[in-house]
Amino acid sequence: MATRQSVDEYMQRCNQVLEYAREQQKLGAEQGHHNEVEYTEALQGLENAVNEINHLSLSANDEQQDRIYRMRLQLQQIQNEMILRRH
């Protein structure tokens, strides 16, 4: 079972990934283009976070599952937006 501390720490890391991705998305929108390296890093960070959160969910209790599910939705939403904006 995932400990509360491990879930809290992971949620904090996910929030950092989300903040970086939002920053890159905002910069790209403001400038009309995006810095390819940072944008790609943000997308890779989101992908890694989604994969790790899926793994974490396997050992989570019901309350943790709910938090994890909501975080996964946030990660995937910005990931999808960034992919669509890129093309």
ZIKA-V816100 format. One record per residue. D_LAST is the distance of its C-alpha to the last C-alpha in Angstrom with 1 decimal. Layout:
# ZIKA-V816100
d_last->[D_LAST D_LAST]
This chain:
# ZIKA-V816100
d_last->[40.4 38.0 39.9 39.1 38.7 36.2 34.1 34.5 33.5 30.4 29.4 29.8 27.6 24.9 25.3 24.8 21.6 20.4 21.7 19.9 16.5 17.2 18.4 15.2 13.1 15.8 16.0 12.4 13.0 16.3 15.5 12.5 10.9 11.5 13.9 12.3 15.5 16.1 12.6 12.9 16.5 15.7 13.5 16.4 18.9 17.6 17.7 21.1 22.3 21.5 23.3 26.2 26.6 26.8 29.5 31.2 31.4 33.6 36.4 36.0 38.5 37.8 37.4 35.0 33.0 32.4 31.2 29.0 27.5 26.6 25.1 23.0 21.7 20.7 19.1 17.0 16.1 14.6 13.0 11.3 10.4 9.0 6.8 5.6 5.5 3.8 0.0]
